[in-house]
Amino acid sequence: MFYREAGDFKTSYKDDSQTFPIKFDRMRYYLVLIAAFAVVPFVINDYWVNAVFLPFLIYSIAAIGLNILVGYCGQVSLGTGGFMAVGAYACYKLMTGFPEVSILIHIILAGGITAGVCLLFGLPSLRIKGFYLAVATLAAQFFLVWMFNRVSWFYNYSASGQITAPETTVMGVAVTGPATEPWAAYLFCLVFCVACALLARNLTRGMAGRKWMAIRDMDIAAEIIGVNPLKAKLSAFAISGFFVGIAGALFFAVYLGAVEVGEAFGIQKSFLVLFMVIIGGLGSIFGSFAGAAFLVLLPVLLKNTLVGGLGWPTDLAAHLEFMIVGGLIVLFLIAEPHGLAQLWRVAKEKLRLWPFPH
């Protein structure tokens, strides 16, 4: 009843196969985009940008990339933090080596470089899968962090071992560096997030997505019906690496500004993005956003409630956060393996039928 679907009918295959075939859904998402681009930049402040919006947008891109690999193609990966580091260091080398080139090109090229590295470490997926593939990608995580720590060329022989993003501008507005305004950083990341979400949505609904899902469901049957497992698996690794590399470049250049690889892109980063995908929902673009929002907002909510409101110690609130996240992961794996995305689908179907019981 809320959807008002009476008279909302399709007259062509193109209309029926669009991303949001229900008119009410299209209107809702258009309103969200309008609010995100035209309202939020004028009402946010520095705290909201750095504590909520930038982490949410960047982690959403990383979760979309990992969801393509794990949720759609069924290839387990525990090296997301290392691949984000590849994107960050590639962006840093491009920014310092070619300062006259736009930061937009640097970030896209960093995603492309990460796609190549991810493709290289995805080669074992052609022979192994499951737990063994998880171990192989975990080895990539430790190797990449070790390499960026040990090879001083990657951080331009800095004595501290850190990389710092130089100040860059887009159309005269600073988007990296200490002079960056909160709204500029937010809009810059928002553009990348929306573009990546649209690209991923169309990829997963097209031929490439169907091949990934066929490999995920049963790779032997997929090969029998004509799906090339070599191309399907490696394309999933490459496209996943592209999104993760963009997220790593934004995380370094726009959000933090200066990073040390062991602290910013350690194994905990890989597990954090994986938890976002699990809680949000495997095989769902919306689930990537839902999981990122949940794990970004939960620490902020607990800190403001427990530390700011009740006066609890900060370390106690942090330990409670770990317990809550761990419990929720177990709960979702048992009660609802498809995560928040499935809960949203069920709620939406009930709204479409309300007030009727079936």
ChimeraX attribute file (.defattr): number of C-alpha atoms within 10 A of each C-alpha:
attribute: neighborCount
match mode: 1-to-1
recipient: residues
	/A:1	12
	/A:2	12
	/A:3	16
	/A:4	11
	/A:5	12
	/A:6	7
	/A:7	6
	/A:8	11
	/A:9	12
	/A:10	12
	/A:11	7
	/A:12	8
	/A:13	8
	/A:14	9
	/A:15	13
	/A:16	13
	/A:17	11
	/A:18	12
	/A:19	13
	/A:20	13
	/A:21	15
	/A:22	17
	/A:23	13
	/A:24	15
	/A:25	13
	/A:26	14
	/A:27	12
	/A:28	11
	/A:29	12
	/A:30	12
	/A:31	12
	/A:32	13
	/A:33	14
	/A:34	12
	/A:35	12
	/A:36	14
	/A:37	15
	/A:38	12
	/A:39	12
	/A:40	15
	/A:41	17
	/A:42	9
	/A:43	9
	/A:44	14
	/A:45	13
	/A:46	12
	/A:47	10
	/A:48	13
	/A:49	19
	/A:50	16
	/A:51	14
	/A:52	16
	/A:53	23
	/A:54	25
	/A:55	22
	/A:56	25
	/A:57	25
	/A:58	25
	/A:59	29
	/A:60	31
	/A:61	33
	/A:62	35
	/A:63	32
	/A:64	33
	/A:65	32
	/A:66	34
	/A:67	32
	/A:68	31
	/A:69	27
	/A:70	23
	/A:71	23
	/A:72	24
	/A:73	28
	/A:74	24
	/A:75	25
	/A:76	23
	/A:77	25
	/A:78	24
	/A:79	29
	/A:80	33
	/A:81	30
	/A:82	34
	/A:83	34
	/A:84	35
	/A:85	30
	/A:86	30
	/A:87	33
	/A:88	31
	/A:89	25
	/A:90	23
	/A:91	29
	/A:92	26
	/A:93	19
	/A:94	19
	/A:95	22
	/A:96	13
	/A:97	10
	/A:98	12
	/A:99	14
	/A:100	9
	/A:101	12
	/A:102	15
	/A:103	21
	/A:104	13
	/A:105	13
	/A:106	22
	/A:107	26
	/A:108	19
	/A:109	20
	/A:110	32
	/A:111	31
	/A:112	21
	/A:113	22
	/A:114	33
	/A:115	28
	/A:116	18
	/A:117	21
	/A:118	29
	/A:119	21
	/A:120	14
	/A:121	19
	/A:122	23
	/A:123	16
	/A:124	15
	/A:125	21
	/A:126	13
	/A:127	8
	/A:128	13
	/A:129	15
	/A:130	12
	/A:131	11
	/A:132	14
	/A:133	22
	/A:134	18
	/A:135	16
	/A:136	21
	/A:137	23
	/A:138	20
	/A:139	15
	/A:140	24
	/A:141	24
	/A:142	16
	/A:143	14
	/A:144	22
	/A:145	22
	/A:146	14
	/A:147	12
	/A:148	20
	/A:149	17
	/A:150	12
	/A:151	12
	/A:152	13
	/A:153	11
	/A:154	18
	/A:155	21
	/A:156	14
	/A:157	12
	/A:158	12
	/A:159	8
	/A:160	8
	/A:161	18
	/A:162	15
	/A:163	22
	/A:164	18
	/A:165	22
	/A:166	15
	/A:167	18
	/A:168	21
	/A:169	15
	/A:170	13
	/A:171	7
	/A:172	7
	/A:173	13
	/A:174	16
	/A:175	26
	/A:176	25
	/A:177	19
	/A:178	12
	/A:179	11
	/A:180	16
	/A:181	16
	/A:182	19
	/A:183	17
	/A:184	18
	/A:185	23
	/A:186	26
	/A:187	19
	/A:188	17
	/A:189	25
	/A:190	20
	/A:191	13
	/A:192	21
	/A:193	23
	/A:194	15
	/A:195	13
	/A:196	20
	/A:197	21
	/A:198	13
	/A:199	12
	/A:200	22
	/A:201	18
	/A:202	15
	/A:203	15
	/A:204	20
	/A:205	13
	/A:206	11
	/A:207	10
	/A:208	18
	/A:209	20
	/A:210	17
	/A:211	25
	/A:212	28
	/A:213	20
	/A:214	22
	/A:215	23
	/A:216	18
	/A:217	14
	/A:218	11
	/A:219	18
	/A:220	12
	/A:221	12
	/A:222	18
	/A:223	15
	/A:224	9
	/A:225	9
	/A:226	9
	/A:227	19
	/A:228	14
	/A:229	19
	/A:230	12
	/A:231	14
	/A:232	19
	/A:233	23
	/A:234	23
	/A:235	20
	/A:236	29
	/A:237	30
	/A:238	25
	/A:239	24
	/A:240	29
	/A:241	33
	/A:242	31
	/A:243	35
	/A:244	35
	/A:245	38
	/A:246	35
	/A:247	32
	/A:248	35
	/A:249	30
	/A:250	30
	/A:251	27
	/A:252	28
	/A:253	28
	/A:254	25
	/A:255	21
	/A:256	16
	/A:257	17
	/A:258	18
	/A:259	20
	/A:260	19
	/A:261	26
	/A:262	17
	/A:263	11
	/A:264	19
	/A:265	26
	/A:266	21
	/A:267	19
	/A:268	15
	/A:269	19
	/A:270	22
	/A:271	16
	/A:272	18
	/A:273	26
	/A:274	25
	/A:275	20
	/A:276	30
	/A:277	33
	/A:278	27
	/A:279	28
	/A:280	31
	/A:281	27
	/A:282	28
	/A:283	24
	/A:284	23
	/A:285	26
	/A:286	20
	/A:287	28
	/A:288	33
	/A:289	25
	/A:290	24
	/A:291	27
	/A:292	28
	/A:293	20
	/A:294	17
	/A:295	21
	/A:296	20
	/A:297	17
	/A:298	14
	/A:299	19
	/A:300	13
	/A:301	13
	/A:302	17
	/A:303	20
	/A:304	14
	/A:305	14
	/A:306	18
	/A:307	17
	/A:308	13
	/A:309	10
	/A:310	10
	/A:311	12
	/A:312	13
	/A:313	12
	/A:314	14
	/A:315	10
	/A:316	11
	/A:317	19
	/A:318	16
	/A:319	10
	/A:320	15
	/A:321	18
	/A:322	12
	/A:323	11
	/A:324	12
	/A:325	18
	/A:326	12
	/A:327	12
	/A:328	15
	/A:329	18
	/A:330	14
	/A:331	14
	/A:332	17
	/A:333	14
	/A:334	9
	/A:335	10
	/A:336	16
	/A:337	18
	/A:338	20
	/A:339	24
	/A:340	25
	/A:341	24
	/A:342	18
	/A:343	14
	/A:344	14
	/A:345	11
	/A:346	12
	/A:347	11
	/A:348	14
	/A:349	12
	/A:350	16
	/A:351	14
	/A:352	15
	/A:353	13
	/A:354	13
	/A:355	10
	/A:356	9
	/A:357	6
	/A:358	7
